[in-house]
Amino acid sequence: MNVLEALRLAVGGLLGNRLRSGLTMLGILIGVGAVVLLVAVGNGASASVQSQIQGLGSNLLIVFPQSSRNAQGVSQGFGSANTLTYDDMTALNDQKTSPDIVAAVPSTQRNAQMTYTNQNWSTEITGSTAKYPQVRDYKMASGSFFTDADVSDNSRVVVLGQTVVDNLFAGQEPVGQTVKINRQNFRVIGVFASKGAGGLANQDDTAVVPITSAWNYLSGGRNQIQSIYVQAGSSSATSDASSEVTQVLLSRHHISDPTNADFRVLSQADILATATQITGILTILLGAIAAISLVVGGIGIMNIMLVTVTERTREIGIRKAIGANHRDVLLQFLIESMFLSGTGGVLGIGAGILLSTLLPHVVSQLPTPVVSPSSVALAFGVSVGIGIFFGIYPANRAARLSPIQALRYE
């Protein structure tokens, strides 16, 4: 008996019990669909995080303050000390000592309430200098960014992100209007082009003011710098720029041993690698959880195939009596098992892709799932493999039946 004849007999046997076959395939369908969907969600989260990190800026380095190590060699970590100053930022912009640095800007952040007429919105207020859009890769949608003169004059001007504009102005032109930030009047002079939300944070939910204005009007006179953003000349110059940042700040802070540094320099690539590793583990975990249902579906196939072998014992005996050999019977029942798992796998792939398309419309907070061909191929391959693995024992049991014992079976 050839494979086509075995397939015809297998399909005929399954169609003879449509409801049971359909319920058996449903287990595989759910398992494969869950794998495709959850892996797509993980891939979508990873893509969203990578996009957000790359959107932080171009060839970016971020300098964080941290406490220097104590006598026991323990550092308190990021943000635990106010070790960066405005003069540090100015020194990093010196092309003589830092030729690979294009620009460096300070950043101080705090959440604040913004109001315009009867609308209000809570957002993150960032204080910085005139090169902030260049370093952080922001484009202007309308108006302009503030100048060095605005920073020197403590001007009460603000540039808004698109999310803030949408929530405060409801379609009105914001440029030229006056908003209140913690009850202080600021004039809107520009609006950033949208960068998009998702991943780490919504980069459109922001407002930027001159750092001197942030210190004098919004921070109670506390001249803190929470980070310094540094733009390298190119991606290949990032390593050299990082070394220059380290040398300049060690010299300025009078620290001879780099292990005792009261700051830390992170590159965009470092952050991206860490985030990619985390989201990759998350994707694998989600896929592994979904794969459990595939195993359950495989057990269901084995159970049904054992029942089928028992029900068709006399048929097996008749086929063997008229010449069918061990291989013929084994092939027939193995194809039945593979057909169940393969058909369920194909339907599961379709269900997973469909749900991946619909999910963003149902749960808008989730990043858009990304269905990868490799995950689809893997899910289908695993479903067929499960059909073989869980079908081999029932098929072999059927093939080993003695014709005489089978014909006597009641």
C-alpha positions in Angstrom: 0.0 0.0 0.0 1.4 3.4 -1.0 1.2 6.6 1.0 -1.7 8.0 -1.1 -3.8 4.9 -0.4 -2.9 5.1 3.3 -3.9 8.8 3.3 -7.2 8.0 1.7 -8.0 5.4 4.3 -6.9 7.6 7.1 -9.0 10.5 6.0 -12.0 8.2 5.5 -11.6 6.9 9.0 -11.4 10.4 10.5 -14.4 11.6 8.5 -16.4 8.7 9.9 -16.1 10.3 13.4 -16.2 14.0 12.4 -17.1 15.4 15.9 -14.5 13.4 17.7 -11.9 14.3 15.1 -12.8 18.0 15.2 -12.6 18.2 19.0 -9.2 16.5 18.8 -7.9 19.0 16.3 -9.3 21.8 18.4 -6.6 21.0 21.1 -3.8 21.4 18.5 -5.5 24.5 17.0 -5.6 26.2 20.4 -2.0 25.3 21.1 -0.6 26.4 17.8 -2.7 29.6 17.8 -1.5 30.4 21.3 2.1 29.9 20.3 1.8 32.1 17.2 -0.1 34.9 19.1 2.1 35.0 22.2 5.3 34.9 20.3 3.9 37.7 18.1 3.1 39.8 21.2 6.7 39.2 22.5 8.2 40.2 19.1 5.9 43.3 19.0 7.1 44.3 22.5 10.7 43.8 21.5 10.3 45.9 18.3 8.5 48.6 20.2 11.2 48.8 22.9 14.0 48.9 20.3 12.2 51.6 18.4 11.8 53.7 21.5 15.5 53.3 22.5 16.6 54.2 19.0 14.3 57.2 19.1 16.1 58.5 22.2 18.7 60.1 19.9 21.4 59.5 17.4 24.7 57.9 18.5 23.7 58.7 22.1 25.6 58.4 25.3 23.8 59.0 28.7 25.8 60.1 31.7 24.1 59.3 35.1 25.2 60.5 38.5 26.0 57.9 41.1 27.6 57.8 44.5 31.3 57.0 44.6 32.2 53.7 46.3 32.4 53.7 50.1 35.0 52.1 52.2 33.4 48.7 51.7 33.5 49.1 47.9 29.7 49.5 47.6 28.1 52.0 45.2 24.6 53.3 45.7 23.9 53.3 42.0 22.1 55.7 39.6 20.5 58.9 40.8 21.6 58.4 44.4 23.8 61.5 44.4 23.9 65.0 42.8 27.3 64.6 41.2 26.8 66.2 37.8 26.9 70.0 37.2 26.2 72.5 34.5 30.0 73.1 34.2 30.5 69.4 33.5 28.2 69.7 30.5 30.0 72.8 29.3 33.4 71.0 29.6 32.1 68.1 27.5 31.2 70.5 24.7 34.9 71.6 24.5 36.1 70.2 21.1 39.8 70.4 22.3 39.3 67.8 25.0 36.4 65.9 23.4 36.8 65.9 19.6 34.5 62.9 19.1 31.6 64.7 20.9 29.2 66.7 18.7 27.1 68.1 21.5 26.2 67.5 25.2 23.1 68.8 26.9 22.0 68.6 30.5 18.6 67.3 31.6 16.6 67.7 34.7 13.1 66.2 34.9 10.1 66.4 37.2 6.4 65.7 36.8 4.2 68.8 36.8 0.6 69.8 36.2 0.0 71.9 33.1 -3.2 73.9 32.5 -4.7 75.8 29.7 -8.1 77.5 30.2 -10.2 74.7 31.7 -8.0 71.8 30.5 -5.2 70.3 32.6 -2.6 67.5 32.0 0.1 66.0 34.1 3.3 65.4 32.2 7.1 65.3 32.5 8.8 68.7 32.4 12.4 68.6 31.1 14.8 71.4 31.6 17.7 71.5 29.1 19.6 73.8 26.6 19.2 74.9 23.0 20.8 71.8 21.5 18.3 69.4 23.1 16.4 68.6 19.8 19.6 67.9 18.0 21.0 65.4 20.6 17.6 63.8 21.3 16.6 63.7 17.6 13.4 65.7 18.0 12.0 67.5 14.9 9.8 70.6 15.1 6.3 70.4 13.8 5.5 74.1 14.3 7.2 77.1 15.9 10.8 76.9 17.0 12.9 75.7 19.9 14.3 78.1 22.5 17.7 79.6 22.1 20.9 80.0 24.2 19.6 83.6 24.9 16.4 82.1 26.4 18.5 79.9 28.7 20.7 82.9 29.8 17.6 85.1 30.4 15.6 82.4 32.3 12.8 82.9 29.8 9.5 81.4 30.6 9.0 79.5 27.3 8.1 75.9 26.6 8.1 73.5 23.7 5.4 70.8 23.9 5.1 67.2 22.7 2.2 66.2 20.6 0.4 64.2 23.4 0.4 67.4 25.6 -1.0 69.4 22.7 -3.7 66.9 22.0 -4.9 66.9 25.6 -4.6 70.6 26.3 -5.6 72.4 23.1 -8.1 70.1 21.4 -7.3 71.1 17.9 -6.4 74.8 18.6 -3.1 76.2 17.5 -0.8 76.1 20.7 2.1 78.3 19.5 1.8 81.7 21.0 -0.6 80.6 23.8 0.2 80.8 27.5 0.0 77.7 29.7 0.5 77.4 33.4 3.1 74.9 34.8 2.6 74.5 38.5 0.9 77.9 38.5 3.7 79.6 36.6 3.0 81.2 33.2 5.0 79.8 30.2 4.5 80.9 26.6 4.4 78.0 24.0 6.9 78.7 21.3 7.0 75.4 19.5 5.6 71.8 19.1 7.7 68.7 18.5 6.9 66.4 15.7 5.4 63.1 16.9 7.8 60.3 17.8 5.2 57.8 18.8 4.2 56.1 22.0 4.9 52.6 23.3 7.8 50.5 24.7 9.7 52.3 27.4 7.6 55.5 27.4 5.6 58.0 25.4 8.2 60.4 24.0 5.4 62.7 22.9 4.2 63.2 26.4 6.8 65.8 27.3 7.4 69.5 27.7 10.8 71.1 27.5 11.8 74.4 29.1 15.2 76.2 29.5 17.0 74.5 32.3 17.5 77.8 34.1 13.8 78.4 34.1 13.2 74.9 35.4 15.6 75.6 38.3 14.3 79.1 39.2 10.5 78.6 38.7 9.8 74.9 39.0 12.4 73.4 41.2 12.6 75.8 44.1 16.1 76.9 43.2 17.6 73.4 43.3 20.1 73.4 40.5 20.2 69.6 40.0 21.2 67.8 36.8 19.8 64.3 36.6 21.6 63.3 33.4 23.7 64.5 30.6 22.9 63.4 27.0 26.0 63.2 24.8 25.9 62.9 21.0 28.9 61.2 19.3 30.0 62.1 15.8 29.1 58.7 14.4 28.3 55.2 15.6 31.9 54.2 15.1 33.0 57.1 17.3 30.7 56.2 20.2 33.4 54.2 22.0 36.0 57.1 21.7 33.4 59.6 22.8 32.6 57.5 25.9 36.3 57.4 26.8 36.5 61.2 26.4 33.4 61.7 28.7 35.0 59.5 31.3 38.4 61.2 31.2 36.9 64.7 31.3 34.6 64.0 34.2 37.3 62.1 36.2 39.6 65.0 35.8 36.9 67.6 36.8 35.8 65.5 39.8 39.4 64.9 40.9 39.0 61.1 40.8 42.2 59.1 40.0 40.7 55.6 40.2 37.9 55.0 37.6 36.4 52.3 39.8 35.5 55.1 42.3 33.8 57.3 39.6 30.7 59.2 40.9 29.1 58.9 37.4 28.3 56.2 34.9 28.2 56.3 31.1 25.8 54.2 29.2 25.6 54.0 25.4 22.5 53.6 23.4 23.9 50.3 22.2 24.3 49.1 25.8 20.6 50.0 26.6 19.4 48.4 23.4 21.4 45.1 24.0 20.0 44.8 27.6 16.4 45.6 26.5 16.7 43.1 23.6 17.9 40.4 25.9 15.1 41.0 28.3 12.4 41.0 25.7 13.9 38.0 24.0 13.6 36.0 27.3 10.0 37.3 27.6 9.2 36.0 24.1 10.7 32.6 24.8 8.8 32.4 28.1 5.5 33.3 26.4 6.1 30.7 23.7 7.0 28.1 26.3 3.8 28.7 28.2 1.7 28.4 25.0 3.6 25.2 24.1 2.2 23.5 27.1 -1.2 23.5 25.5 0.4 21.9 22.4 1.6 19.0 24.6 -1.9 18.7 26.1 -3.3 18.6 22.6 -0.8 15.8 21.7 -2.0 13.8 24.7 -5.5 14.2 23.4 -4.4 12.8 20.0 -2.8 9.8 21.6 -6.0 9.1 23.7 -8.2 9.3 20.6 -5.9 7.1 18.5 -5.9 4.5 21.2 -9.7 4.5 21.2 -9.7 4.3 17.4 -7.4 1.3 17.4 -9.7 -0.4 19.9 -12.8 0.4 17.9 -11.3 -0.8 14.6 -9.6 -4.0 15.9 -11.7 -6.3 13.6 -11.0 -4.0 10.6 -7.3 -4.4 11.3 -7.7 -8.1 11.5 -9.5 -8.3 8.2 -6.9 -6.1 6.5 -4.1 -8.2 7.8 -5.9 -11.4 6.8 -6.1 -10.3 3.2 -2.5 -9.3 3.0 -1.8 -6.0 4.8 1.6 -6.1 6.5 2.9 -4.4 9.6 4.1 -1.4 7.7 0.7 -0.8 6.0 -1.2 -0.7 9.3 1.5 1.4 11.0 1.5 3.9 8.1 -2.4 4.2 8.1 -2.7 5.1 11.8 0.4 7.3 11.8 -1.0 9.3 8.9 -4.3 9.7 10.8 -2.4 11.1 13.8 -0.3 13.4 11.6 -3.4 14.5 9.6 -5.2 15.5 12.9 -2.2 17.5 14.2 -1.2 19.0 10.8 -4.8 20.2 10.0 -5.1 21.5 13.5 -1.8 23.3 13.1 -2.8 25.0 9.9 -6.0 26.2 11.4 -4.2 27.3 14.5 -1.7 29.4 12.5 -4.7 31.1 10.8 -6.3 31.7 14.1 -3.1 33.1 15.6 -2.5 35.5 12.7 -6.1 36.7 12.9 -6.0 37.3 16.6 -2.6 39.1 16.2 -4.3 41.4 13.8 -7.4 42.0 16.0 -5.6 42.3 19.4 -4.4 45.9 19.0 -8.0 47.0 18.3 -9.2 45.2 21.5 -6.3 46.2 23.8 -4.9 49.5 22.6 -2.2 49.6 25.3 -0.4 46.6 23.9 2.3 47.1 21.2 1.3 45.8 17.8 2.1 42.1 17.6 4.7 41.1 15.0 4.1 37.6 13.4 7.4 36.2 12.3 7.6 33.4 9.6 10.1 31.5 11.8 7.6 31.3 14.7 4.8 30.1 12.2 7.1 27.5 10.7 8.2 26.3 14.2 4.7 26.1 15.5 3.5 24.0 12.5 6.6 21.8 12.7 6.1 21.2 16.4 2.4 20.4 15.7 3.3 17.7 13.1 6.1 16.4 15.3 3.6 16.0 18.2 1.3 14.1 15.8 4.2 11.7 15.0 5.4 11.4 18.7 2.0 10.8 20.2 0.7 8.7 17.3 3.6 6.3 17.1 2.5 4.2 20.1 -1.2 3.7 19.0 -0.1 3.1 15.4 2.5 0.5 16.5 0.0 -1.1 18.8 -2.4 -1.5 15.9 0.3 -2.8 13.6 1.4 -5.5 16.1 -2.1 -7.0 16.5 -2.3 -10.7 15.5 -4.9 -11.2 12.7 -6.5 -14.2 14.5 -6.8 -12.2 17.8 -8.2 -9.2 15.9 -10.8 -11.2 14.1 -11.9 -12.8 17.4 -12.3 -9.4 19.1 -15.8 -8.5 20.1 
